[in-house]
Amino acid sequence: MDSMPGEYRTCVLTRRLKLHGVVETMSEQVPEVREAFRALDQQLPDRMQPFAREGWRILSNSHSIYNGILIVTLLLGR
């Protein structure tokens, strides 16, 4: 059995959604949310590089949208 990491940290990435006008449903937000995820995914290797050098790795993640901001939270462990 693998041993569990002894230290934990969180890393939070955010991206403001660029929604034009009022949207009535969540499905109207899908293209912009998809693009925001894509942008954060492209930034992730650069953002994780300093952590990876110190032995941190991503254990889990979660995401939410609050007030027009996509929030991605990463649980790191080493």
C-alpha positions in Angstrom: 0.0 0.0 0.0 1.3 3.5 -0.9 1.9 5.7 2.0 -0.2 8.9 2.3 1.5 12.2 2.0 2.5 13.9 5.3 1.9 17.5 4.3 -1.0 19.2 2.4 -1.6 22.5 0.7 -4.2 24.1 -1.5 -3.7 26.0 -4.7 -6.5 28.1 -6.0 -6.8 29.2 -9.6 -9.5 31.7 -10.7 -10.7 33.1 -14.0 -13.4 35.7 -14.6 -16.1 34.5 -17.0 -16.7 37.0 -19.9 -20.4 36.7 -20.2 -22.0 39.4 -22.3 -25.5 40.5 -21.2 -27.8 38.5 -18.9 -27.8 34.8 -19.2 -31.0 32.9 -18.3 -29.7 29.4 -18.0 -26.5 27.6 -17.1 -26.4 26.0 -20.6 -25.9 29.5 -22.0 -22.7 29.8 -20.0 -21.2 26.5 -21.3 -19.0 27.9 -24.1 -17.4 30.5 -21.8 -17.0 28.1 -18.9 -15.4 25.6 -21.3 -13.0 28.3 -22.5 -12.1 29.3 -18.9 -11.3 25.7 -18.0 -9.1 25.4 -21.1 -7.2 28.6 -20.2 -6.6 27.4 -16.6 -5.6 23.9 -17.9 -2.9 25.6 -20.1 -1.6 27.6 -17.2 -1.5 24.6 -14.8 1.9 23.2 -15.8 3.6 26.6 -15.3 1.7 27.2 -12.0 2.6 23.7 -10.7 6.3 23.9 -11.6 7.5 25.5 -8.3 5.4 23.1 -6.3 6.6 20.1 -8.3 10.3 21.1 -7.6 9.5 20.8 -3.9 7.8 17.4 -4.3 4.2 18.5 -4.2 1.6 16.7 -6.4 -2.1 17.1 -7.1 -4.2 14.8 -5.0 -7.6 16.1 -5.9 -9.5 19.1 -7.3 -12.8 20.8 -7.2 -14.4 23.7 -9.0 -17.2 26.1 -8.7 -18.6 29.2 -10.3 -19.3 32.1 -7.9 -20.4 35.6 -9.0 -19.1 35.1 -12.5 -15.7 33.7 -11.4 -14.6 30.1 -12.1 -12.7 28.9 -9.0 -10.6 25.7 -9.3 -9.1 24.4 -6.0 -6.3 21.9 -6.0 -5.4 19.8 -3.0 -1.6 19.2 -3.0 0.3 16.6 -1.0 3.9 15.5 -0.4 
